[in-house]
Amino acid sequence: MDLKSLHKDLLPCDVESPYVFVSYSSKDKEIVWADVVELQHRGYNLWIDEANLDMTKDSWEEDALKAIESSNCVLLAFYVSRNSLTSEACLNEIETTKGELTIKKHFGNVPFFAIECENINNIGDYIQSNVEKIQSSNLEKREKDKLIPILFDFSKRWFTPDNKKVRIHSKYDRNRFSDYFEDIEIEFKRHQREAKFKPERLYRFAVDNIVKENLYSAIKLLMIGAKSYLPASLLLSHFLRNSLEFKDDEQAKQLWNLVERTIPSHTWGQRGKEEEMRRCYSEAIAWLLAFGEKYRLPEYLYDASKNWVKKGCKEQTVAVLKLAAAMGYEKASLFLPIIQRESKEKFLEKANTNEEAVI
């Protein structure tokens, strides 16, 4: 996936919930963004600069450090490379995990672990080889004098030569015998406050992605949310069952198989029935809006409200009519107050006999 696509897939962090801060060099963004997108698709709440900072502000570096100091930052994931080990910004981020204000807010430091961007083996040898490369390079003296002390601080304070710091070996390591992302997830799960998105937020992200026609990301997010959030389950089942043209795509076929293994199709109908029985998720309207341009037209929303009437779902009917009325559709404006005044029992009675009498 190219950088532009990866950037589009990055999700903003929910800073009101526990999260993991991602520290890296911008020179490694292709590797890091791909990892972050995959981990977010697995439900993890990650803070990354590109999705959470306004880079046009002079204070963006300071704002990043505040995100580490926050009491909701439960862990820092540091991507190790020759680029990050000579980055002053990365060093400042690592230093902040043990800063005075951080310790006060956390009653201790923010733990961190490292992920290798490339095969490193012994960290002491790796740092020493990078020092030698800088010394023998054609860089100006001023630049060398800036980079080598940063390497020194990393080696003496954070990555000692005994090589004991927890590190996730590179995904490119040919000797790897365990799954790369599962190794990262193990580190995430070591902490009492697990940094996961709330399912309703994943649902919102999924709807946004469907509207943007970013279907692959949408379904991966729904798969996570559907396990514990009924609107996500309803949207997933409806979307997959009604998007035949999407299933022709090779990438989608693979994802379809993954969905079937994770959430067997024979359970979808029951999940949908449970959602209708509860009738308390008026946000189910979101999936109506997600099926392309036509559902942004008020007349189609009005027609969609009739479907909710047939199902006896007053909350969803009102939600759709409100939206159509707000868009200036006269029929919706006319029938909305009538529907709102109807008692639930009267609404169901009319819906069971003649829906046209209701709307």
Secondary structure by P-SEA (a helix, b strand, c coil): ccaaaaaaabbbbccccbbbbbbbbccaaaaaaaaaaaaaaaccccccccccccccccaaaaaaaaaaacccccbbbbbbcccccccaaaaaaaaacccaaaaaaacccccbbbbbccccccaaaaaaaaaaaaaaccccaaaaaacaaaaaaaaacccccccccccccccccccccccaaaaaaaaaacccccccccaaaaaaaaaaaaaacaaaaaaaaaaaaacccaaaaaaaaaaaaccccccccaaaaaaaaaaaaaccccaaaaaaaaaaaacccccccccccccccccccaaaaaaaaaaaaaaccaaaaaaaaaaaaaaccaaaaaaaaaaaaccaaaaaaaaaccccccc
